[in-house]
Amino acid sequence: MEDYMVRATATDAQIRAFACTAREMVEKARKIHNTSPIITAALGRLLSAGAMMGSMLKGDKELLTLQIKGDGPVQGLIVTADSLGNVKGYPEVPDVILPANAQGKFDVAGAVGKGYLSVIKDMGLKEPYVGQTELQTGEIAEDLTYYFATSEQVPSSVGLGVLMNRDNTVCQAGGFIIQLMPFAEDEVIEKLEKNLQKISSVTSILKEGNTPEQMLEILLEGLNPEALDKMPIAYSCNCGRQKIEKVLISLGAEEIQDMIEDGKEIEVNCHFCNAQYKFSVEELKTILQQCNG
C-alpha cells in the first residue's frame, strides 16, 4: 500500500478526522538515519503526526515543525512538514537501545523522557506561532492529544504506531487524528468515545489490511463518516546548495573569514537527508563577498 493520507468529516461536520499509512516514509527515514528499532518507532510516530498536522495548514508555503526535547537518551526529535504531504525529520541520537516496556512494546517514553513538545507554525508572518506543552507521557500520541486540548483548545484523540519486522525494517506505520468541533453534541461525543475504546492499536488495524479510509470507518462507526480528499505523503528533503549557502551567510562574516584562514575545504551535512555539500576556499571567499555585499 502506497503512503497516503485521508481527510474526512462525520456527523454534519461535528467531527473532523485524518488518517494515514506511512510505511514507506518511515522506512526511508530509518535508512537515512540508520535508526535503532526504538528510534524508528519514535521518529515514525512523529513523522506520521507531522504529515497529518501539516495538512491542517492553509497555504502552500506554510510550514509546520514538531520538536520534542527530553531528558531521555534520544535527547530530541524534530519533524518538519508542509501542507502538500512532504515530511522530513531526524533524531538527535539515532542508535538508542532500551529493553521493552511492561507491555512488551518499544519503550518510546523511556527513550524520550521528560521534557517539552513544541509545535511551530510558520505562516509567512513576521513571527511564527509557537505552542509548547510539557510532555505528559513521552508516548508522542498522548502528548499531541494533550497539546491539542491545552494549546489549541480542540478536544482530540491521536493514535500513532510503528510496527517492525524481525529484520528491523518497517512493517507498518501510520496514525489518525480525530477532533471534535465546538458544537459537537453529547451523543456524538459519547459514541466516539465508545468507538475509541474498542481500538487496540493503529498498527493492528493496518496489519489487518485496512486502508486509511477503512481505519476512519472503524473509528467513526455509526457517525456517518465522509471522506473529503486523499493526499500522497512522502519523506522529502528540499535542501540544496543555495540553501546551504544561505545558512553559511547567516553565520556572519567573521566566522566565514575564520574558515577561509584555515585554508581547508569545508563539508556541510544536511540533518534531514545526510546529503553532503563541500565548499572550497575560493567558494567561501565568494560567500564572504555576499556577506559583506
Secondary structure, DSSP 8 states (H G I E B T S, - for coil): ---EEEEEEETTTTEEEEEEE-HHHHHHHHHHHT--HHHHHHHHHHHHHHHHHHTT-SSTT-EEEEEEEESSTT-EEEEEEETTSEEEEEESSTT------TTSS--HHHHH-SEEEEEEEE-SSSS-EEEEEE-SSSSSHHHHHHHHHHHS---EEEEEEEEE-TTSSEEEEEEEEEEE-TT--HHHHHHHHHHHHH---HHHHHHTT--HHHHHHHHTTTS--EEEEEEE-EE-----HHHHHHHHHHH-HHHHHHHHHHTS-EEEE-TTT--EEEE-HHHHHHHHHHHH-
